[in-house]
Amino acid sequence: MEKSIFYHAGCPVCVSAEQDIVRLIGESNVEVVHLGEDKNRINDAENSGVKSVPALVTPNGNVLHINFGASLSDVKG
């Protein structure tokens, strides 16, 4: 099974959502990508359909935007 990818920017909303997602899905089933620290992954997030973070991209390509924290344009700086 492919992993889900959880994109976030490190804000308190994102960190809280990350903890919940990891507890719900399981650490082995989700890749966590901190876009503030790994800016080269922003294009991956955009190409997957992520418009804001925190967001979860499921293995079948659905994007679940979770509790608006920041737009990707804000993360790009």
C-alpha positions as CSV (number, residue, x, y, z in Angstrom):
1,M,0.0,0.0,0.0
2,E,1.2,3.5,-0.8
3,K,1.5,6.0,1.9
4,S,-0.6,9.1,2.3
5,I,1.4,12.4,2.3
6,F,0.7,15.0,4.9
7,Y,2.0,18.5,3.9
8,H,2.3,21.2,6.5
9,A,4.3,24.4,7.3
10,G,5.0,24.0,10.9
11,C,2.4,26.4,12.4
12,P,0.5,25.3,15.5
13,V,-2.6,24.3,13.5
14,C,-0.4,22.2,11.2
15,V,1.5,20.5,14.1
16,S,-1.7,19.7,15.9
17,A,-3.2,18.2,12.7
18,E,0.0,16.2,12.1
19,Q,-0.2,14.6,15.5
20,D,-3.8,13.7,14.9
21,I,-3.2,12.3,11.4
22,V,-0.3,10.2,12.6
23,R,-2.4,8.8,15.4
24,L,-5.3,8.1,13.1
25,I,-3.5,6.6,10.1
26,G,-0.4,5.3,11.8
27,E,3.2,6.5,11.4
28,S,4.1,3.8,8.9
29,N,1.2,4.8,6.6
30,V,1.9,8.5,6.2
31,E,4.8,10.6,5.0
32,V,5.0,13.9,6.8
33,V,6.5,16.8,4.7
34,H,7.3,20.1,6.4
35,L,7.2,22.5,3.5
36,G,8.9,25.3,5.6
37,E,11.9,23.1,6.0
38,D,11.7,21.2,2.7
39,K,10.8,23.9,0.2
40,N,11.8,21.7,-2.8
41,R,8.7,19.7,-2.1
42,I,6.3,22.6,-2.7
43,N,6.0,21.8,-6.4
44,D,5.1,18.2,-5.5
45,A,2.3,19.5,-3.2
46,E,1.0,21.9,-5.9
47,N,1.1,19.2,-8.6
48,S,-0.9,17.0,-6.2
49,G,-3.6,19.7,-5.9
50,V,-2.7,21.1,-2.5
51,K,-3.9,24.7,-2.2
52,S,-3.3,25.2,1.5
53,V,-1.7,23.5,4.4
54,P,-2.2,21.4,6.4
55,A,-3.4,18.9,3.7
56,L,-3.4,15.2,3.3
57,V,-2.9,13.6,-0.1
58,T,-4.4,10.1,-0.1
59,P,-2.8,7.2,-2.0
60,N,-5.5,7.4,-4.7
61,G,-4.8,11.2,-5.2
62,N,-7.6,12.8,-3.2
63,V,-6.5,16.0,-1.4
64,L,-8.0,16.6,2.0
65,H,-7.5,20.2,3.1
66,I,-7.6,20.3,6.9
67,N,-8.4,23.4,8.9
68,F,-6.7,26.2,7.0
69,G,-3.3,27.2,8.3
70,A,-1.6,28.8,5.3
71,S,-1.9,29.0,1.5
72,L,0.9,27.6,-0.5
73,S,1.7,31.1,-1.8
74,D,2.4,32.1,1.8
75,V,4.6,29.1,2.3
76,K,6.6,29.9,-0.8
77,G,7.3,33.3,0.7
